[in-house]
């Protein structure tokens, strides 16, 4: 009997999921972008990998002590800065992009192109 992953890939190729299932998987991947995933969660060949970035608009900016800011986005995600910085001013309504960092983590890109290191808290 062939390896289970190879067998599943063969089945998925012969009987691809309907477009609705593919779109639902993509929507789920966008919604979970930046959240910690269990280490043992393995992707099957039919599942989509996490997107490289998400685009949204700022709804509110929360300020904490030490210059930390949290950014609430239209898509419901909440990101907080991992480093104190006075740069990268954003206000409600500003479009932003959150993308995977070069080495690790995530960065929020402001409309002026300033990158802020962030992590998703919700």
C-alpha positions in Angstrom: 0.0 0.0 0.0 1.5 3.4 -0.9 2.3 6.1 1.6 -0.9 7.8 2.9 0.2 11.3 1.7 0.9 10.0 -1.8 -2.3 8.1 -1.9 -4.3 11.2 -0.8 -2.5 13.4 -3.4 -3.4 10.9 -6.1 -7.1 10.9 -4.9 -7.1 14.8 -4.8 -5.8 14.9 -8.3 -8.4 12.5 -9.6 -11.3 14.0 -7.7 -10.5 17.7 -7.0 -12.7 19.5 -4.4 -15.5 21.7 -5.7 -14.7 25.4 -6.2 -16.8 26.3 -3.1 -14.5 24.1 -0.9 -11.4 25.7 -2.4 -12.7 29.2 -1.8 -13.8 28.4 1.8 -10.3 27.0 2.5 -8.7 30.2 1.1 -11.0 32.3 3.2 -10.1 30.3 6.3 -6.4 30.7 5.6 -6.8 34.5 5.3 -8.8 34.7 8.5 -6.2 32.7 10.4 -3.2 34.6 8.9 -0.7 35.3 11.7 -2.3 33.1 14.4 -0.1 30.4 16.0 -0.8 27.0 14.6 -0.3 23.8 16.5 3.1 22.3 15.7 1.6 19.0 14.7 -0.9 20.5 12.2 0.2 19.0 8.9 -1.2 20.3 5.6 -2.6 17.8 3.2 -1.9 18.4 -0.5 -5.5 19.6 -1.0 -5.2 22.3 1.7 -3.9 25.8 0.8 -0.9 27.2 2.6 -1.2 30.4 4.5 -1.2 33.6 2.4 2.0 35.7 2.3 0.1 38.9 3.3 -3.3 40.4 4.1 -4.6 43.8 3.3 -7.1 45.7 5.3 -7.9 49.1 6.8 -7.3 50.4 10.4 -10.5 50.8 12.4 -8.8 51.8 15.7 -5.4 52.3 17.2 -4.9 51.5 20.9 -2.0 53.0 22.8 -0.3 51.4 25.7 2.6 52.4 28.0 6.0 52.3 26.5 5.0 53.4 23.0 3.3 50.1 22.2 0.3 50.3 19.9 -2.3 47.8 18.9 -4.0 48.0 15.5 -7.6 46.8 15.0 -8.3 46.0 11.4 -11.6 45.9 9.4 -11.2 42.2 8.9 -11.4 41.6 12.7 -7.7 40.9 13.2 -5.9 42.7 16.0 -2.1 43.2 15.8 0.2 44.6 18.4 3.7 46.0 18.0 6.6 43.8 19.3 9.0 46.8 19.4 8.5 50.3 20.6 8.6 52.9 17.8 7.3 56.4 17.3 7.4 56.0 13.5 4.7 54.7 11.2 1.8 56.9 12.1 -1.6 55.4 11.1 -5.1 56.5 11.7 -8.6 54.9 11.3 -9.4 54.4 7.7 -5.7 54.0 6.6 -5.0 51.0 4.3 -2.3 48.7 5.7 -0.7 45.4 4.7 0.5 42.8 7.1 3.0 40.4 5.6 5.4 37.7 6.8 8.8 39.1 7.9 12.0 38.2 6.0 13.4 35.9 8.7 10.4 35.4 11.0 7.4 37.1 12.5 5.2 39.7 10.7 5.4 43.3 9.7 2.7 45.9 9.3 3.3 48.2 6.4 1.8 51.7 6.8 0.6 53.9 3.9 3.9 55.8 3.9 5.8 52.5 3.6 7.1 52.3 7.2 7.3 48.7 8.5 6.4 47.9 12.1 7.1 44.5 13.6 3.9 43.0 14.9 2.3 39.9 16.2 -1.4 38.9 16.0 -3.2 38.8 19.3 -6.7 38.2 18.0 
